[in-house]
Amino acid sequence: MVAREGIPFILIAVAIEALALFALVMRPGGFTAITAIIMAILTVWVVWFFRDPERTGPRGPNVVIAPADGRVVQVMEVDEPAFMGGRAVRVAIFMNVFNVHVNRYPVSGRVAYRHYNPGLFINAADDKASLDNEQSSVGLESGGRKVLVRQIAGLIARRIITYSKEGDAATQGERFGIIRFGSRVDVYLPVGTDVKVKVGELTSAGTTLLAEFR
């Protein structure tokens, strides 16, 4: 499967590759051959980048699963007044250009908060990115608890897509958005939540057990 947001990019890549092959047939030579090979590699990469595999993993009202593929770059207690209303535990996951970029709900519940904030495009791994970069936030109410998921743009990522709307039902493990070409996703959890991942560990969206509610 590929994410539907990637279809235009895939079609463009395929069209350019078709033109390169046509040029190779009409004018065989080293330059046209190299161009065709390069475009073939880029086309395969674009299809691979927008892959959207099915995912299974732990599910339940007391578990939190990873919303993104990537590497954990931060686990710390911070202030989050917008939706959490105070202190919260932030788990930040950095996605590079080789990760699957489809994002999934970490818990089931109801979308109680939606906010988009335009901003900068500094390195998403930088701690300042959580405040300064373009971002889209989805606040979930789940079993009397609040969980916030924040998609953050990065140096290369310039297009955050979020399907969620306030009042929507959220199903754990289901897709809620995508960020194109490298980015970061932060999860804010209630203080006291038992976080199961550490900085440096890799996560898989919809599969990795991120935390458990006490």
C-alpha positions as CSV (number, residue, x, y, z in Angstrom):
1,M,0.0,0.0,0.0
2,V,1.0,3.6,-0.6
3,A,-0.4,6.7,1.1
4,R,-2.9,8.5,-1.1
5,E,-1.0,11.8,-0.5
6,G,2.0,10.3,-2.4
7,I,0.1,9.3,-5.5
8,P,0.7,12.7,-7.3
9,F,4.5,12.4,-6.6
10,I,4.6,8.8,-7.8
11,L,2.7,9.7,-11.0
12,I,5.1,12.6,-11.7
13,A,8.1,10.4,-11.1
14,V,6.7,7.6,-13.4
15,A,6.0,10.2,-16.1
16,I,9.5,11.6,-16.0
17,E,11.0,8.1,-16.1
18,A,8.8,7.3,-19.1
19,L,10.2,10.4,-20.8
20,A,13.7,9.4,-20.0
21,L,13.2,5.9,-21.4
22,F,11.6,7.4,-24.6
23,A,14.7,9.6,-24.9
24,L,16.9,6.6,-24.5
25,V,15.1,4.7,-27.3
26,M,15.2,7.7,-29.6
27,R,18.8,8.7,-28.9
28,P,20.8,5.9,-27.3
29,G,23.9,7.1,-25.5
30,G,25.6,7.4,-22.2
31,F,23.8,10.6,-21.1
32,T,20.3,9.3,-21.8
33,A,21.1,5.9,-20.2
34,I,22.5,7.5,-17.0
35,T,19.4,9.8,-16.9
36,A,17.0,6.8,-17.3
37,I,18.8,4.9,-14.5
38,I,18.8,7.8,-12.1
39,M,15.1,8.5,-12.7
40,A,14.4,4.8,-12.2
41,I,16.1,4.9,-8.8
42,L,14.3,8.1,-7.9
43,T,10.9,6.6,-8.9
44,V,11.5,3.5,-6.8
45,W,12.5,5.7,-3.9
46,V,9.4,7.9,-4.1
47,V,7.1,4.8,-4.2
48,W,9.1,3.4,-1.2
49,F,8.9,6.6,0.7
50,F,5.1,6.8,0.5
51,R,4.7,3.2,1.6
52,D,1.8,2.7,4.0
53,P,2.0,-0.9,5.5
54,E,-0.7,-2.4,7.7
55,R,0.4,-2.5,11.3
56,T,-0.6,-4.5,14.3
57,G,0.5,-4.3,17.9
58,P,-0.7,-4.0,21.5
59,R,-4.1,-2.4,21.9
60,G,-6.2,-1.5,24.9
61,P,-7.4,1.4,27.0
62,N,-4.4,1.4,29.3
63,V,-1.7,1.3,26.6
64,V,-0.2,4.0,24.4
65,I,1.3,3.0,21.0
66,A,3.8,5.0,19.0
67,P,2.2,7.4,16.5
68,A,5.2,7.5,14.2
69,D,8.1,5.5,12.9
70,G,11.5,7.0,13.9
71,R,13.9,7.5,16.8
72,V,13.0,8.7,20.3
73,V,15.0,11.9,20.8
74,Q,13.4,13.1,24.0
75,V,11.5,11.9,27.1
76,M,10.9,14.6,29.6
77,E,8.4,16.5,31.7
78,V,7.3,19.8,30.3
79,D,4.6,22.5,30.4
80,E,1.7,22.0,27.9
81,P,-1.0,24.5,28.7
82,A,-2.9,24.5,25.4
83,F,-4.6,21.1,25.8
84,M,-3.0,19.2,28.7
85,G,-3.5,22.2,31.0
86,G,-0.2,22.0,32.8
87,R,2.6,19.6,33.3
88,A,2.9,16.6,30.9
89,V,5.4,14.0,29.8
90,R,6.6,14.6,26.3
91,V,7.9,11.8,24.1
92,A,9.5,13.1,20.9
93,I,10.0,10.9,17.9
94,F,12.2,12.1,15.0
95,M,11.4,10.7,11.5
96,N,14.1,10.8,8.8
97,V,13.5,10.5,5.1
98,F,13.8,6.7,5.2
99,N,11.0,6.1,7.7
100,V,7.3,5.5,7.0
101,H,5.7,8.9,7.4
102,V,2.0,7.9,8.0
103,N,1.0,8.8,11.6
104,R,-1.4,6.8,13.7
105,Y,-3.6,7.5,16.8
106,P,-1.7,6.4,20.0
107,V,-5.0,5.8,21.9
108,S,-8.7,5.4,21.2
109,G,-11.1,8.2,22.2
110,R,-12.5,11.4,20.9
111,V,-10.8,14.3,19.2
112,A,-11.4,17.2,21.6
113,Y,-8.8,19.7,20.3
114,R,-7.4,20.7,16.9
115,H,-4.9,23.4,16.3
116,Y,-2.6,24.4,13.4
117,N,0.2,26.8,14.0
118,P,2.3,28.1,11.1
119,G,6.0,28.6,12.0
120,L,9.6,28.0,11.1
121,F,11.4,25.1,9.5
122,I,14.4,24.5,11.7
123,N,15.9,21.0,12.3
124,A,13.0,18.9,13.8
125,A,15.4,17.1,16.1
126,D,16.2,20.4,17.8
127,D,14.3,21.0,21.1
128,K,13.3,24.5,19.8
129,A,11.3,22.9,17.0
130,S,8.5,21.9,19.4
131,L,7.8,25.6,20.0
132,D,9.0,27.4,16.8
133,N,8.2,25.1,13.9
134,E,5.1,24.7,11.8
135,Q,2.9,22.2,13.7
136,S,-0.5,20.5,13.9
137,S,-1.9,19.4,17.2
138,V,-4.6,16.8,17.9
139,G,-5.9,16.5,21.5
140,L,-7.6,13.2,22.4
141,E,-9.8,12.5,25.4
142,S,-9.4,8.8,26.2
143,G,-11.0,7.1,29.3
144,G,-11.0,10.3,31.3
145,R,-7.4,11.1,30.3
146,K,-5.9,13.6,27.9
147,V,-3.3,12.7,25.3
148,L,-1.9,15.2,22.8
149,V,-0.2,14.3,19.5
150,R,1.7,17.1,17.7
151,Q,3.0,16.8,14.1
152,I,6.0,19.1,13.6
153,A,7.6,20.1,10.3
154,G,11.3,20.1,9.8
155,L,14.1,21.4,7.5
156,I,12.8,19.4,4.6
157,A,9.2,18.6,5.6
158,R,7.0,21.5,4.4
159,R,3.6,19.8,4.3
160,I,1.7,18.5,7.3
161,I,-1.5,16.7,6.6
162,T,-3.9,16.0,9.4
163,Y,-7.3,14.2,8.8
164,S,-8.6,14.7,12.3
165,K,-11.4,17.1,13.1
166,E,-12.8,18.1,16.5
167,G,-15.5,15.7,17.5
168,D,-14.2,12.8,15.4
169,A,-13.8,9.3,17.0
170,A,-10.2,8.2,17.2
171,T,-9.3,4.5,17.0
172,Q,-6.0,3.3,18.3
173,G,-3.6,2.4,15.5
174,E,-5.7,4.0,12.7
175,R,-4.1,6.7,10.4
176,F,-4.7,10.3,11.3
177,G,-2.2,12.1,9.1
178,I,1.2,12.2,7.3
179,I,4.2,14.6,7.1
180,R,6.1,14.6,3.8
181,F,9.9,14.2,3.8
182,G,11.3,14.1,7.3
183,S,9.8,15.5,10.5
184,R,8.9,14.9,14.1
185,V,5.9,13.8,16.2
186,D,5.6,14.6,19.9
187,V,3.2,12.8,22.2
188,Y,2.1,14.5,25.5
189,L,1.0,12.1,28.3
190,P,-0.3,12.7,31.8
191,V,2.4,13.0,34.5
192,G,2.9,9.6,36.1
193,T,2.4,7.6,32.9
194,D,4.8,4.7,32.7
195,V,6.9,5.4,29.6
196,K,8.3,2.2,28.0
197,V,10.8,3.8,25.6
198,K,14.1,5.5,26.1
199,V,16.0,8.1,24.1
200,G,17.7,6.5,21.1
201,E,15.3,3.7,20.7
202,L,13.5,3.1,17.4
203,T,9.7,3.1,17.2
204,S,7.2,1.7,14.7
205,A,3.8,3.5,14.3
206,G,0.9,1.4,15.4
207,T,3.2,-1.4,16.7
208,T,5.6,-0.1,19.4
209,L,4.4,0.1,23.0
210,L,5.2,3.7,23.9
211,A,3.7,3.8,27.4
212,E,1.2,2.4,29.9
213,F,-1.2,4.3,32.1
214,R,-0.8,3.5,35.7
